[in-house]
Amino acid sequence: MIPKVSILVPCFNQEVLAIKALDSIPRRKDIEVIARDDGSTDNTLANLLRYKEEHPELNLRVYSNGKNLGCFANGNRLLADATGEYIHTLDNDDYLYTDSYSAAIDQIDGEDCVWINLRINSGITFVLNEGSRMSLCAPTTKFVRRSFAEGIRYPEDQKNAGDWYYNIELMNRNPTCKYTNIVAYHYNHPREGSIYDLVTRGLL
């Protein structure tokens, strides 16, 4: 059976938070979860493999790049790993609102993009709609029909904003969209050591 959703979890040096992310995923038979470690130097990979063994109820696959390729190269490998009808990215330092996320999956009904709302650490909610979808373009904001996005990849030569280029190409295809207005995703921002933080400080 083809999964309804492939949840893609790019991982790098988040031995604790990556497990929190996996814990937040609803246990549904119509999803697959793919975690890909990008050359972590801590216990992230070992913890992912242990989690897979301890949680057979989660349809989890774990891969390792063996060395650090960069977040966008890792993202492209995850896109290639996916087999589901839809794809969605869960960053390894974020987490889902489990029941709300499951409710959002239930709203998918053939659209090319199905958008969810995000909440950050301060409690502020980012609402995704026609007016905000270009400024809040991360792959964490929406389920994307995989066949519709066929061939779109992140530019691997970019240190940041690769998701913006991906989203521009996606939107240029004029997708059909649904806005669920469901707060289903917790974006762990601001957080020291996040990709955003490292890029901002010139460390990535």
C-alpha atoms as one frame of an Amber mdcrd trajectory, in Angstrom:
protein
   0.000   0.000   0.000   1.311   3.434  -0.921   1.521   5.631   2.197  -0.660
   8.719   2.226   2.156  10.843   3.671   5.923  10.497   3.796   7.248  12.471
   6.772  10.844  13.449   6.024  13.115  14.073   9.026  16.540  15.552   8.165
  18.854  14.966  11.131  22.126  16.490  12.250  23.536  16.600  15.796  20.181
  16.504  17.593  20.466  13.365  19.701  17.726  14.533  22.108  15.412  16.742
  20.045  15.280  14.317  17.120  13.712  11.751  19.447  11.212  14.340  20.657
  10.300  14.979  17.016   9.728  11.263  16.394   7.661  10.935  19.574   5.284
  13.622  18.271   4.398  11.772  15.058   0.950  10.148  15.090   0.941   6.366
  14.901  -1.006   5.837  11.699  -0.784   3.010   9.201  -1.050   5.431   6.260
   2.215   7.293   6.919   5.876   6.445   6.551   8.658   8.235   8.409  12.105
   8.614   6.873  14.969   9.936   9.007  18.297  10.622   7.314  21.351  11.486
   9.401  23.776  13.912   7.786  27.053  12.854   9.374  26.256  13.709  12.983
  29.183  13.765  15.399  27.032  13.070  18.463  24.706  10.122  19.219  21.931
  11.142  16.824  22.320   8.198  14.448  22.642   5.621  17.243  19.550   7.049
  18.944  17.556   6.943  15.694  18.475   3.295  15.113  17.591   2.416  18.701
  14.272   4.238  18.378  13.437   2.249  15.252  14.014  -1.005  17.118  12.029
   0.099  20.167   9.052   1.515  18.232   7.948  -0.970  15.576   4.518   0.693
  15.571   6.070   3.625  13.719   6.804   2.893  10.077  10.300   4.351  10.377
  13.238   4.016   8.024  16.649   5.354   9.064  19.474   6.208   6.674  22.913
   7.735   7.092  24.877   9.798   4.588  28.104   8.724   6.290  29.422  12.280
   6.114  27.992  15.768   6.256  26.562  16.781   2.871  24.686  19.894   4.005
  21.029  20.413   4.805  19.809  20.884   1.216  21.714  17.907  -0.175  20.303
  15.857   2.680  16.839  17.191   1.885  17.174  16.082  -1.738  18.109  12.578
  -0.661  15.038  12.475   1.547  12.863  13.570  -1.379  14.274  10.649  -3.363
  13.619   8.258  -0.443   9.902   9.113  -0.216   7.259   6.744  -1.559   4.106
   8.395  -0.190   1.388  10.211  -2.088   2.301  13.390  -0.177   5.528  14.607
   1.401   6.031  16.743   4.487   9.220  17.758   6.306   9.627  17.636  10.084
  12.881  19.307  11.092  14.741  17.348  13.761  14.631  20.185  16.283  10.865
  20.795  15.930   7.824  18.704  16.844   4.215  18.133  15.844   0.980  18.702
  17.739   0.126  15.052  17.330  -3.695  15.044  17.278  -3.934  18.254  15.257
  -1.429  16.936  12.745  -3.466  13.777  12.333  -6.573  15.910  11.772  -4.700
  17.863   9.094  -3.783  14.631   7.297  -7.484  13.762   7.274  -8.182  16.998
   5.371  -5.991  15.989   2.426  -8.303  15.339  -0.496  -6.340  15.443  -3.732
  -5.008  18.992  -3.595  -1.436  19.694  -4.698  -0.569  21.575  -1.471  -2.302
  21.339   1.899  -1.097  23.968   4.351  -0.914  23.893   8.152  -0.216  26.628
  10.685   2.949  26.865  12.810   3.502  28.029  16.392   6.833  29.283  17.734
   8.284  29.219  21.245   6.752  32.566  22.247   3.268  31.241  21.472   2.870
  33.312  18.314   1.102  31.440  15.514   2.077  31.770  11.877  -1.065  31.451
   9.769  -0.658  30.075   6.264  -2.963  31.448   3.590  -2.828  32.966   0.099
  -1.185  36.098   1.473   1.519  34.440   3.567   2.422  31.331   1.630   5.352
  32.988  -0.174   6.905  34.514   2.946   6.447  31.343   5.024   7.790  28.973
   2.429   9.547  26.263   4.452   8.744  22.632   3.608   7.409  22.333   7.156
   4.362  24.462   6.270   2.573  22.085   3.913   1.893  18.632   2.599   2.875
  18.489  -1.084   1.567  15.948  -3.561   4.719  14.121  -4.551   3.797  13.590
  -8.199   3.043  17.307  -8.563   6.488  18.270  -7.224   8.318  15.674  -9.307
  11.745  16.968 -10.354  11.873  19.951  -7.974  14.975  19.874  -5.797  16.724
  22.147  -3.314  19.737  24.005  -4.747  22.666  22.301  -3.050  25.035  25.201
  -3.654  23.008  27.459  -1.318  23.965  27.849   2.349  20.507  29.147   3.201
  17.166  29.970   1.540  17.174  26.738  -0.454  13.615  26.162   0.696  12.653
  29.563  -0.804  13.932  28.520  -4.229  12.124  25.192  -3.909   8.896  26.961
  -2.996   9.160  29.434  -5.891   9.461  26.590  -8.381   6.588  24.772  -6.698
   4.299  27.821  -6.764   5.216  28.542 -10.400   3.450  25.289 -11.248   0.171
  26.826 -10.010  -0.785  24.186  -7.455  -4.290  23.674  -6.174  -4.189  24.609
  -2.479  -6.134  23.954   0.685  -5.546  25.966   3.877  -6.543  23.847   6.869
  -6.159  26.623   9.496  -4.970  23.874  11.853  -2.035  24.606  14.171  -0.206
  21.327  13.716   3.516  22.148  13.874   5.775  23.609  16.564   8.662  25.551
  15.064  11.370  25.680  17.737  12.313  29.328  17.122  14.349  31.125  18.225
  16.772  28.449  19.368  20.547  28.586  19.663  22.117  26.009  17.384  19.227
  25.832  14.927  19.967  25.985  11.206  18.545  29.516  11.138  20.753  30.549
  14.068  23.891  28.995  12.607  23.332  30.647   9.225  22.631  34.004  10.857
  25.899  33.787  12.822  27.861  32.688   9.747  28.599  29.242  11.182  26.916
  27.203   8.484
